[in-house]
Each structure stands twice: as structure tokens, then as C-alpha cells.
Amino acid sequence: MSLNNNSKRTVFYISDSTGITVEALGLCLLSHFEGLKLKQVRMPFIDSMEKAREAVEIINATQERDGVRAILCMTVVNPNIRALFHLTGGHCLDMFGTFVNPLSCELGMPANETIGMSRRVAGAEYRNRINAINFTLGHDDGITESGLKDADVILVGVSRCGKTPTSIYLAMQFGMRVANYPIIPEDLERNALPGTLIDYKDKIFGLTIDPLRLSKVRGERRPNSRYAELENCKSEVKRAEELMRREGISMLDSTSRSVEEISSLIMQQLSFKAAKNMLLN
Amino acid sequence: MSLNNNSKRTVFYISDSTGITVEALGLCLLSHFEGLKLKQVRMPFIDSMEKAREAVEIINATQERDGVRAILCMTVVNPNIRALFHLTGGHCLDMFGTFVNPLSCELGMPANETIGMSRRVAGAEYRNRINAINFTLGHDDGITESGLKDADVILVGVSRCGKTPTSIYLAMQFGMRVANYPIIPEDLERNALPGTLIDYKDKIFGLTIDPLRLSKVRGERRPNSRYAELENCKSEVKRAEELMRREGISMLDSTSRSVEEISSLIMQQLSFKAAKNMLLN
């Protein structure tokens, strides 16, 4: 077998649960090898020897076809199942095999080898996340002002600057109840935030965006409109930024940041604020 | 220092990016140690020696206070930054340190040590995900039938069985355009799916739920209503399941599965269907 025939190589994401985490980690590690393009195969819910044997057959056939070893990224708790995958001769990134025994020594306790697939559904944390999603959907785009008090975060910004996907990500990933509130031309004319927001400055975050990108995004929705015109976008963004700066609102730019990055920055700033408040009280 | 004074121990999730992946992986590994409750601290965006030094000071002070070594879960690309964290003496789960060199040998190419923070924003894959979220929000709860043709997945099920959070997760995580469509009492009376759905059976998935849970969920929304009554929920679920079974729709139970699990199962079934269609054509 050739050792670096990478253009033909396949990466398998193997998990006894959803495989979402190990796929994210694998993509993250592999993204540091420039120009590398591997075929990718998800193998979730491999939670029995029988399913593992079927998966191993596919991997062996793939390695035969590719003429090169596969990369196997694995989060599998059961050591017997893991052993089957190691026998394929693929290059294994084995999360449990690598980290669980050392952790077990460090903690001075044995690891439980059963799979807790539905444990997360039963807990309060899961219900909290689902409630946060429902709250957030009910408070999108300034639909109602009644929930501002109960929101953990309020996002403001001009129309189409990325508030909705960010709100939903904050709810889904971090269980935050998010309300978002558009800054509309009337607010810009008045040069003030809507009065209802004034009491909640501590949890307000502003999103901003490059006017060129904004014009493109708006143009997809309403082609050839004043709404999407570059000059109009430039003016709205400039005035919205001035307004947010004057009101002392933390501002984040969605042009070059993903919703994951913006959400993490918001979580980070919230914990700084919480730590600061603790010190002041 | 005591070695297994676990009740006082802290785990740090350290990343040069959002830290979302390494936190998920750390939680997954640690969940296999029963009864273990560690204090958790997120340290995202540690992308310079200066930020690393500040973080290291916090970790050292925490270890001093806890009287026990911290657990450090890390995805940090820069080896100099990683080295600083190893010097704290904490128990390191070092993703890059552990896996990147072996991967580099296997692939026969060097790893790029710069951080590609905003690489994901620029790509078509990211725009696709954001478009999928917008599509999915626009096709929630049978709002419109116009998008059924363009949807990648159509979710059906009785009101409040989990369609909305699942739709959004499928869009956010997998870039799927999802329409969801409630099965309402009128459909159950007629004992048939809405006619508009008939053409799309290949991409329809049904969600079902334990009537007791459904009654509780509905009760939170409309207490003491006929809608939330246990007998009514039992009857709706039973008839909806019969209807879906007869129409040959794949059914998934949201009672004991998280949105992540249901979404992964749907993705898995879609890839099986795609593979089958390829064989048939």
C-alpha cells in the first residue's frame, strides 16, 4: 500500500453515539493539512459487535479500493469494539483508547464502559436547551417586547446582519434565551435605541457587518431594492455603529466570524461581566 | 497535592478558537466517570502567548486553591502555547499534541500551525448552512407549502412532538433545508397525509413521542386544555403512528432521543436511501 496517496484516501468518523463531536474534532485536526481533500464517511451509532463487524468490512473494502490506509476518528466506549477497528490497520485517532485510561488513573476511579446515549435527554440541562430554542424562536426580529426581561441575551443590529442564526446557535449550544431586535431606519433617524431596551444594556450585544456583504445578502432577498442598495447599507451600518458606540453596547462584526465564533465571544463577555459584578458587589 | 480529591477539581476547556468541540469531547469523556462533578471553566480564543500566560496564571491559582491538579482539555495549534499549559502540571488531554504529529507522518506532509479562525466563514459550506437555517425558519409548522419541493427533509408529526428543534439542528449542523409539517386532528380524521406531501415520501420523516410526555409539554403551553389532555394526546399519537406506518414513513421517537441523536439518525437513513437509489439506477 502506498503511504501518502492522499488524494484517494478516506476518513471515517466512527462513534457509538451521534459522531458529531468526533467529526468536528477530525475536521479541525485535518484542516491543518493544507490542500488535503479526503473522502468522508460518517458511521454513527456503532454500539454492538455486529454493527462494528459490518463497519469494519466497509472500511477494509474501502482501503482495498483506495490503495491507501484509511484514517479512523473514533469515539467508542467499548474496548472490544475499538479493538476490531484497530485490526483494520487504519490510522486510528482513538479518543477513548488514548485518553480514558490516563484519566482513570488521574481521577483514581474506573471508567464506566456503558453508553449513555439518552442520558442527555433526561436531564434538566436538555430541557433547558429546548426551552431556550422555543423562547428564542418566539422572540426573533422584535416580534414581542414582553420577553426582554426574561432573555439572557438581547441582540441588536440592522436587518440581515446575522442576528437570527446567532440567536439560534446561542440557544441550541449554550441554552441561552435570546431575544433579537432589529435596529430600523426609524431608530437611526431618532438616533436612539428603542426605549424598551434601555433597562437591559448589560445583556445587549450589537452585531455589525461590512456594508458590501450586507448589500449582497439583502439583494438575495429583495433584488434591486432601496433596502439592498450599497449606499443605503453603508449609511445604515455607519449610523447603527455610531448609535451602539454611543450607548456603550459591545459590538461584534459578523463579516469575518462564524455564528460559533460570535456566540463564543458573547458567552465569554457575559462571564467577564458576571465576574466583574461579583467583584463589585 | 492530593491525587483524587475530585470534588474540588476543576476542568478547563482551552482553545485557540471557540472551544466548542473540545468542550463537547471533554464532557463526553468525563461523563463515563460516574458521580464525578467538576467545576468547569471555558477558555476560548487563546491565540497568543500573552493570552496563554494570563490563562496559565488562572490555572495555577485554581490548582493552588483546589489542592488538586486541574484537567486541561486543549485544542491549541501552536506548540509553544501548548508547552506553557503543560508546564502547569495539570493533567492534559492535548488533542493537537497527541494526534497531529502521527497524522503528519501518516499523510507525509507537515501540519500548518496557523489558526484558520475565519476560514469557515468564507466557504460555500458556511453560506449553505446559513441559507439552510433561513429556509428552515421560513418553513416551520406548515407555514407554507411552496418550499416542500426544495426541502432536503420534511418532518411530520403531531403538534409539539419535537419537529422544530430537530429541524433547526439539522439545518445548523448539517446544512439541511428542512420543512416541517404538523399532523393536525383534521388529517387524523381524514386518516391521510395532506395531499401536498404525497409526492415527497422519500424525504419525509415522522416524529413520534410518548403521550405522557406530550401531555406535559402541551400542558406547559396551554394548561388545562383539551389540547394537553392525556386522553387526547394518547389518541392523537396512536392515530398519527398508524397513519405514518400505513404510509410507509420512517418514524423516530423523540421521547428518549436528543435532537442530536434524531438528526444523526435522519442523516444516516438519508445516506442509506441515497446508496440504495444509486444501486437501483
Chai-1 contact restraints between the chains, C-beta under 6 A:
chainA,res_idxA,chainB,res_idxB,connection_type,confidence,min_distance_angstrom,max_distance_angstrom,comment,restraint_id
A,N4,B,G108,contact,1.0,0.0,6.0,A-B,restraint_1
A,N6,B,L107,contact,1.0,0.0,6.0,A-B,restraint_2
A,T18,B,E260,contact,1.0,0.0,6.0,A-B,restraint_3
A,T18,B,E261,contact,1.0,0.0,6.0,A-B,restraint_4
A,T18,B,S264,contact,1.0,0.0,6.0,A-B,restraint_5
A,I20,B,E260,contact,1.0,0.0,6.0,A-B,restraint_6
A,T21,B,A24,contact,1.0,0.0,6.0,A-B,restraint_7
A,T21,B,L25,contact,1.0,0.0,6.0,A-B,restraint_8
A,T21,B,C28,contact,1.0,0.0,6.0,A-B,restraint_9
A,A24,B,T21,contact,1.0,0.0,6.0,A-B,restraint_10
A,L25,B,T21,contact,1.0,0.0,6.0,A-B,restraint_11
A,L25,B,L25,contact,1.0,0.0,6.0,A-B,restraint_12
A,C28,B,T21,contact,1.0,0.0,6.0,A-B,restraint_13
A,L29,B,F99,contact,1.0,0.0,6.0,A-B,restraint_14
A,S31,B,G116,contact,1.0,0.0,6.0,A-B,restraint_15
A,H32,B,A111,contact,1.0,0.0,6.0,A-B,restraint_16
A,H32,B,N112,contact,1.0,0.0,6.0,A-B,restraint_17
A,F33,B,L107,contact,1.0,0.0,6.0,A-B,restraint_18
A,F33,B,M109,contact,1.0,0.0,6.0,A-B,restraint_19
A,F33,B,A111,contact,1.0,0.0,6.0,A-B,restraint_20
A,E34,B,N112,contact,1.0,0.0,6.0,A-B,restraint_21
A,P44,B,S264,contact,1.0,0.0,6.0,A-B,restraint_22
A,P44,B,Q268,contact,1.0,0.0,6.0,A-B,restraint_23
A,H91,B,E106,contact,1.0,0.0,6.0,A-B,restraint_24
A,L93,B,F99,contact,1.0,0.0,6.0,A-B,restraint_25
A,F99,B,L29,contact,1.0,0.0,6.0,A-B,restraint_26
A,F99,B,L93,contact,1.0,0.0,6.0,A-B,restraint_27
A,E106,B,H91,contact,1.0,0.0,6.0,A-B,restraint_28
A,L107,B,N6,contact,1.0,0.0,6.0,A-B,restraint_29
A,L107,B,F33,contact,1.0,0.0,6.0,A-B,restraint_30
A,G108,B,N4,contact,1.0,0.0,6.0,A-B,restraint_31
A,M109,B,F33,contact,1.0,0.0,6.0,A-B,restraint_32
A,A111,B,H32,contact,1.0,0.0,6.0,A-B,restraint_33
A,A111,B,F33,contact,1.0,0.0,6.0,A-B,restraint_34
A,N112,B,H32,contact,1.0,0.0,6.0,A-B,restraint_35
A,N112,B,E34,contact,1.0,0.0,6.0,A-B,restraint_36
A,G116,B,S31,contact,1.0,0.0,6.0,A-B,restraint_37
A,S118,B,S256,contact,1.0,0.0,6.0,A-B,restraint_38
A,R120,B,S258,contact,1.0,0.0,6.0,A-B,restraint_39
A,V121,B,S256,contact,1.0,0.0,6.0,A-B,restraint_40
A,V121,B,S258,contact,1.0,0.0,6.0,A-B,restraint_41
A,I130,B,P165,contact,1.0,0.0,6.0,A-B,restraint_42
A,I133,B,P165,contact,1.0,0.0,6.0,A-B,restraint_43
A,P165,B,I130,contact,1.0,0.0,6.0,A-B,restraint_44
A,P165,B,I133,contact,1.0,0.0,6.0,A-B,restraint_45
A,I168,B,I168,contact,1.0,0.0,6.0,A-B,restraint_46
A,S256,B,S118,contact,1.0,0.0,6.0,A-B,restraint_47
A,S256,B,V121,contact,1.0,0.0,6.0,A-B,restraint_48
A,S258,B,R120,contact,1.0,0.0,6.0,A-B,restraint_49
A,S258,B,V121,contact,1.0,0.0,6.0,A-B,restraint_50
A,E260,B,T18,contact,1.0,0.0,6.0,A-B,restraint_51
A,E260,B,I20,contact,1.0,0.0,6.0,A-B,restraint_52
A,E261,B,T18,contact,1.0,0.0,6.0,A-B,restraint_53
A,S264,B,T18,contact,1.0,0.0,6.0,A-B,restraint_54
A,S264,B,P44,contact,1.0,0.0,6.0,A-B,restraint_55
A,Q268,B,P44,contact,1.0,0.0,6.0,A-B,restraint_56
